[in-house]
Structure formats: C-alpha cells, structure tokens
C-alpha cells in the first residue's frame, strides 16, 4: 500500500476536476492542466466532501502499482495546486555587477562574462525581475517552473569560495576556505 496514494486531495472551491476515461482535465483560476492516468490500473472518484481520490482497481496491489499510485497522486496534487495557487521559484544573483533585465520574452543576464547572456522564456511561464538581482518564476506546471529555474541556475552556478553565481532563495551553499600561506 502506498502511504502517499491513500491520502485524498482536497479540492479548492474554485477548482474543478473532470474525468473522461483516462484523461483528467483540471481547471482553476490560474489556468488548466490535462493529465493522463491509466484507467486499466486506477479508479478515480470525487466524494461528497469535495475530495479527490485515486485508488488501484485490484485490491491485491503489487509493488509497481503501489509506486505508480503514489506518483500519480502527487502529480494530480501538483496540478491542482498549480491551477488554483500556482508554483513559484525565486532566484537570486550574487556577485559584483550581476544584473537581470527583461526585454519582451527574453531574459537578459549580466553575470560576469564578457558578453550578456540571453535566455528565451517559454509562453507557459511568467518571469518577473525585482531589484535587478531577484528573478521570480511563476507558472501552472511545477515541472516546467523547476526546469526553467534549473536552466537559469546552470548559466552561472554558485562557486564555493566567494558565493558568486545564481542560486535559489534559501538554498544553502557549502563554502570553502581559501588558500593559506
């Protein structure tokens, strides 16, 4: 049995889930998301308390079905949170002269190279630049928001001696001591 899969998902009042065979359509104030779940393995239902539940068809679940059960429950929960509240990642630029600017759908970064780095922003994600050193990434899809944040962080990873680079807010950086004489 899956510990995560057993938990029911509480639907916010402005979010709707529509089940059509193996297709789940989740609508909310921030947008909509479509997920596909194998109807041969799982059964979905919404009870009278406005809670969404997913459970395996067979009572005798093997290990693989148990793993998929928890995974699908987490994916559905992330989609419901995304369409109702949205997902957000906050990146910080640390370093002398490090700046970020938005130019239309392109993020222009000055991160210590001899040239500016331009990053193209996908349509589904919204970027906001605050104080030239703080980048906020918002979106409905948690996976896409995390991927964009990881791609931006990969442009200039944090170096361990002075802590220069791009990092997430509240990310712990393991610092190293410099060379001694």
Secondary structure as the mmCIF struct_conf table of DSSP 4:
data_model
#
loop_
_struct_conf.conf_type_id
_struct_conf.id
_struct_conf.beg_label_comp_id
_struct_conf.beg_label_asym_id
_struct_conf.beg_label_seq_id
_struct_conf.end_label_comp_id
_struct_conf.end_label_asym_id
_struct_conf.end_label_seq_id
HELX_RH_AL_P HELX_RH_AL_P1 UNK A 3 UNK A 6
BEND BEND1 UNK A 7 UNK A 7
HELX_LH_PP_P HELX_LH_PP_P1 UNK A 8 UNK A 8
STRN STRN1 UNK A 9 UNK A 10
HELX_LH_PP_P HELX_LH_PP_P2 UNK A 11 UNK A 12
TURN_TY1_P TURN_TY1_P1 UNK A 13 UNK A 14
STRN STRN2 UNK A 16 UNK A 20
TURN_TY1_P TURN_TY1_P2 UNK A 21 UNK A 22
STRN STRN3 UNK A 23 UNK A 28
TURN_TY1_P TURN_TY1_P3 UNK A 29 UNK A 30
STRN STRN4 UNK A 31 UNK A 36
TURN_TY1_P TURN_TY1_P4 UNK A 39 UNK A 41
STRN STRN5 UNK A 42 UNK A 46
TURN_TY1_P TURN_TY1_P5 UNK A 48 UNK A 49
BEND BEND2 UNK A 50 UNK A 50
STRN STRN6 UNK A 51 UNK A 56
BEND BEND3 UNK A 57 UNK A 60
HELX_RH_AL_P HELX_RH_AL_P2 UNK A 63 UNK A 84
TURN_TY1_P TURN_TY1_P6 UNK A 85 UNK A 85
STRN STRN7 UNK A 87 UNK A 94
BEND BEND4 UNK A 95 UNK A 95
TURN_TY1_P TURN_TY1_P7 UNK A 96 UNK A 97
STRN STRN8 UNK A 99 UNK A 103
TURN_TY1_P TURN_TY1_P8 UNK A 104 UNK A 105
STRN STRN9 UNK A 106 UNK A 110
BEND BEND5 UNK A 112 UNK A 115
STRN STRN10 UNK A 117 UNK A 120
HELX_LH_PP_P HELX_LH_PP_P3 UNK A 121 UNK A 122
TURN_TY1_P TURN_TY1_P9 UNK A 123 UNK A 124
STRN STRN11 UNK A 125 UNK A 130
TURN_TY1_P TURN_TY1_P10 UNK A 131 UNK A 133
STRN STRN12 UNK A 134 UNK A 139
BEND BEND6 UNK A 140 UNK A 140
HELX_RH_AL_P HELX_RH_AL_P3 UNK A 142 UNK A 155
BEND BEND7 UNK A 156 UNK A 156
HELX_LH_PP_P HELX_LH_PP_P4 UNK A 157 UNK A 159
TURN_TY1_P TURN_TY1_P11 UNK A 160 UNK A 162
STRN STRN13 UNK A 165 UNK A 168
TURN_TY1_P TURN_TY1_P12 UNK A 169 UNK A 170
#
